[in-house]
């Protein structure tokens, strides 16, 4: 008999409200991946991700700092907690744990079904936040070529999907800023569906890319839409939510030229004047240069620079010139880029 799993997605919030989303499913037996996993094993795991049996209309309890909160799963097995703490929060670190417990019995003798969710809350001296796309920004996906994208997604795993060279070091440098303390928060916005959450979470961990909430497709949108709803509307809404949650914080936006990131970021700059410090766009397709240049001109009129970069080192050198990262970290990024290029060849 399959057991029941609570799958929480990393949440985020401030002292007034914490947003935590997740899903209740039957155990799909995916487990962690290995570099030795065969193509067929990877395809089998990816198939199970998309064939999960969801548990609708059950109640969960969240316990946080001595208080209890309750939420119910919807028809697709999603739950959403909007925790509004009554008392001042006691925060010793940026990541806080919330215990989740399933209240209802779904299968006989199921025992306690619980999980611990991590939520990001701002602590300490934060210079800026970073919002990054994932596909073709952190990892090559070939999102503009459907066959290549499907082959990459299904045949590889978190070990064998290798990020662009130097990304981990660049993102760690931005996280540290110039004071050397890893306090600048990351948020990852992707049009990938919820089914890929565990895969993307594992990929960030394995490749030592800074931890941050993954905001995937159909979280916070109408559940009935599932993967419907446009790519750009999904991303816009997620970025808006982050910017509203941290209303005093400036942000750096990182994306790629393959899809609609430049236009999405232009819209955000218009809606949140004075909040965006910089837009970095990874150059993944030469046919998109004219489009990116057009958006760049529009952004410049609004007082925001956009840099189209061929590689991570270009972005890093610019960040150093602006005083956003330390000179010592630039050496680490350059070394990391060379190491990654050797390993990917």
N, C-alpha and C positions, 0 to 999 in steps of 0.2 A: 504494500500500500504506500502510495506517495504521501510524504508529509507536506505540511503547509509552510510557506515562507512569507515573512514580511520583508519586502525589499524597499528600504528607505533610500531616497536620493538625497545627496548632501543639500542641506537647507541653508538659508541665510536670513539675516534680519538686523534689527537694531533694538534699542532698549524698549521701544513701544510695541513692535510686532515682529514675530519670527514666522517665516513661511517654511513649512516642511511638507514635501509631497513624496508619495511612494506608491507601492502597489502590493496587494496580497495575491499570491499565486500558489499553485501546487508546485512542489519542488521539480524543477526541470533538469536537474542533474547535470549542470554545466561545469561547475568547479573551475579551478584555475587552469590556465593554459601553460604549455611548455614549448620551448623552441623546437623540440623533437616531434611535436604533434604533426601527423600526416595531413595532407590536404583533405582527405575524406573525413578525418576526425574533426577538422575545423568546419567543414561543410555541415557535418552532423550537429555540431554544437550551435552553429548559426541557425540551422533549421529549428532546433528546439527553442531558441530564443524567440522565434517568430510563431511558434506553436504553443506557447504557454497557456495553461488552463488558469483562468482568472477566478477570483473568489469575490463575487459581488455582495453588497448589502450586509456586510458584517461590521461590527463595531471594534474600534481600537482605542486603547488608552495610552496617552503620552504622559510621562512623568518627567518634570523638569523643575529643579530647584525647590523641591518639596510640594509642588502643586500638580494637580491632575487635570488633563484636558481630554476630550473625547471627539472622535470623528468616525464617520461611516464610509465604507467603500461604495463607489458608484457601480453602474452596470459593467464597467470595464475593469473593475477591481482596484481603481485608483482611490487613494485617500488624500485629503489635504487638511493640514492643521494650520490655522492662523492663530498662533499663540500670542496673546496680549498680556504680558506679565503685569500683575497688580502692584507688586513691590519692586524696589530697585534690584537689578540683577547683580549677582556677585560673579565677576569675571576675572579669572586669573590667566586665561589664555584665549587665543582667537577662536579656537574650536571647542565647542561645548557638546556634551553628550546628552541625548534625550532617549530615555528608554521607552520602547513601544511594545505593547502587549495586546494580543488578540483576545477579546472578551468572549466572543461566541464560539461554540463548538461546531466545527465544520465536519470533522470525521471522528469516529468513535475512538476514545482513549488517546486523543491527540496530545495530551499533556500541555505544558505551558509553551505557547508559541510567542517568542519575543525577539526583539532585535534592538540594536543601539544605532541611533542616527547621529551623524555629525552635523552641526550647524555652525556657520561662520557668523561671529559677532565682532564688531570692530573694537580692538583693544590697542592701546599704546599710540605711538606717533605714526600716523599714516600720511604719506605725501600725496599719493594718488592711487586710483584703482586702475586695473587693466581688464578690458573685455576683449576676448579673443575668439575668433571663429576657430573651427577644428579642421574640417575637410579642406585640403589644399592650402591650409595656412600652417597647421602644425604637422599634419601627415599628408603625403601625396595620396590622392584619391582618384584623380581623373574624373572629377564630377561632371565635366563637360562631355565625356565620352562614356555612354551608358554601359557598354559591354565591358570596358576596362574597369569601371567602378564596381560592377557586380562581381567580376572575377577577383578583384582586390578585397572586397568586403567579405565574400564567402570563403575564399580559399586560404586566407591568411589569418593569423591571430595576433594578440597583443604583443607577442615577442617578435614576430616576423614582419609586422607592419612597423616600419622604421620611420621616425620623424625626419623632417628636413634637417640637414646638418646644422648643429649649433643652437637649435631651438631651446633645448633644456637649459643651457648655460645663459642664453639671452633672457629667458623668462625668469630664471633665478636672480639674475642681475637686476631686472626691473623690480622683482619682489623685494630685494634688499635696498633698492634706491641708493642714496649716497651715505646714509648713516650705518649701513652694513647690517641692519636688523631686518629680518624677513617679515615685514609687517604690511607691505602693500598688497592688497587682495587681488586675486584673479577670479574671473568669472568666464566660463566657457559656454558660448552660444553655438548651437549646431542645429541643422535641419534634420539630423539623423533621428529616427523614431526612438521611443522609449526602450524598445527591445535591445538596443545596442548600449544601454547604460553601463552594464557590468563590463562589457568589452572596452569601452572608452575609459572607464574608471581604472581598469587594470592597465591599460596602455599608458596613461599618465603616470601611474605608480612605477611601472617597470622602467620607463625611460626617464624617471626622476624629473618630471615636469611639475612645477608647483601645484599643490593641491588647491582646488577651487570648485565651487558648485558647477555642475554640468546642467545646462538648461536646454533640454532636448525638445523635439517636436511633440506637441499636444499636451505639455505640462502647462497648466494655467490657461489653456484654451478650452473651448467647448469640447467636452469628451466625445460628443457625437461626431465631431469632425475627423477624429483620429489623424490620419496623415493628409486629410484634405486641408483647406486653408492654405494660403500662399506661403511660399518660402520666406518672402520678405516680411509679410505681416507677422509671422511667428517670431522672427528675429527682432523686429521692431518692438513688439510687445514685451519680450523678455528684457531687452536693453532698457526700455522705459522703466520697467519695474526695478531694475538694479539702480538706475539713476535716481528714481524717486526715493528708494530706500536709504540711499547715502547722499542726501541732498546737499551736503556741504563739501563733497569730495569731487575733485576734478578727475577726469578719466583719459586714458590712452586707449584708442581702438585699433585692433589688429585684424586684418582680413586678407582676402586675396582677390585677384582680378577675374577669377573664373566665373563667378555668378553675379550676384547683385550687391555684394558688400559695399562698394563705393557709394551707390545710391542710398542704401540703407543708412550708412554713416552720415551722409549729407543730410538726410531727413532728421537724424538725431541731433546734429549740430544746429539745425534750424529750430527744433523744438526745445533744445536745452542750451540757449546762448550762454557762452562763457564757461561751459562745463567741460568741453573737450579740448585737451591740450594738443593732441596730435593724432593723425591717422596714418598707420603704416599699412600698405597694401603689397602683398607678395605677388610678383609678376609671374603668373603661371601660363599665360597665353598671349603671344605677340599680337594676335588679331584683336585684342581688347585694349590696345594702347590708346587708340583715339577716344574710346569711351572713358577710360580712366582720366585722360587729360582734360576732357570736358568737365568731369566732376571736380577735378583738382582746381580748375579755374573758379568754379562755383564756391568751393570751400574757401579759397583764398579771399574772395569777396566778403566772406563771413569771418575772416581773421583766423582761419585754422589751416595749418599746413598739412599737406598729404604727400607722403613719399612712396613712390613705386620702387620696390627693391627686388633685385634679382636673388639676393641671398641674405641670410641672417646677419652677417657681418656688416653689411651696409646699414641696416637698421640700427645695429649696436653703435656704430661710429656716430651716427646722428644723435642717438640718445645720450652718448657721452658728451657731444658738443653742446647739448642743452642742459647738461648737469643733472641728468636723471639717473645715471649709473656711475660707478667708480671706474677709474682707469685700470685698476688691477683686474676687474671683472672682464674688461675687453680682451685681455690676454687669455683668460679662461675660455671665453667665447670662441676666439680664434683657434685655440688648441682643440676645443670640443668639436668645432666644425671640421678640422682636418681629420680627427679621429673618426668621426661619424662617416665622413666621405670614404675613408679607407675601409670601414666595416661594411658599407653598403655596396662597395664594388666587388 
